[in-house]
Amino acid sequence: MKLEKYIEVNCNSQIWRLLINKNDYLLIETRDAEKKEVFFSVLDLQSKKIFMNNFQFDEKFWLGIDGFYDNIIFFHNFPKPDLPAHNEIIAFDILSKEIVWHNQQLAFLFVFEDVVYTYQQGFDGKLFFSVDSKSGNTIKQLTDSEFSRIQNEQRIEEDEKYFEYKFPEELSKLSAINYFDIAEEKVIGNLQSIDLENYILVSYNKELAAGKYSNIFRVFQKENKAEIFSRVLDADLDKLALDTFFVYKDLLFLIVEKKVLEIFRLEK
């Protein structure tokens, strides 16, 4: 396998969330907790075209992502800064960089086959509505049984999409010593790995001094245990880092120093 750097994205604040839609558009949410600012970037993983780069709305912080479908990002507001509940639906077009519709009565649930499924809190429970994803027009109110059937179909589709991802799992220290000396490396805490056909991707935290750590990423061949790639993902940590890498299709995603996203193409 050969690791070829494919894309590098430098962000102006900490990477908070990564979301890939069915078009292979990557949405990057970054947040600066001290300044209370949130930024959004979008690029096409196939063509590398950048649609948005560190884009910011008038609402600079209390805004979150509900979904990403085709060229529309669905955002929500918070009723109060200290409440986690979501309200309103703000549909934003990444091509025109404009809000194409805004519904203040409904809350987002999911998108399925060009339709946004939403709810409104009633006295006796939730009321479900279907909404056109492009126009924001309400299509109809759904019965509980109608909504349940559609939700099950959407979950099946969502589960199928996750087969394209590989996320890190815990790697035992007994398995890790087959590839490197964990004592010499001063490994602390759990190791994480992604198991590919002929290779294993490994991440771990290395103790530098009392209360200081670095996060290391390495790739080994399974057959001869040879290391073919190594990268320091974070050189100066006050706490242990986890979940700093994943694989999507033939792409490896690495989060470096919290603000840089490096994407490598995996070649056999």
Secondary structure, DSSP 8 states (H G I E B T S, - for coil): -EEEEEEEEE-SSEEEEEEE-TT-EEEEEEEETTTTEEEEEEEETTT--EEEEEE--SS-SSEEEEEEETTEEEEEE-SSTT----EEEEEEETTTTEEEEEESS-EEEEEETTEEEEEEEETTEEEEEEEETTT--EEEEE-HHHHHHHHHHHHHHHHHHGGGEE--EEE-HHHHTTTS-TTTTTEEEEEEEEE-SSEEEEEEEEEEETTEEEEEEEEEETTT--EEEEEEEEEEESS-----EEEETTEEEEEETTTEEEEEEEE-
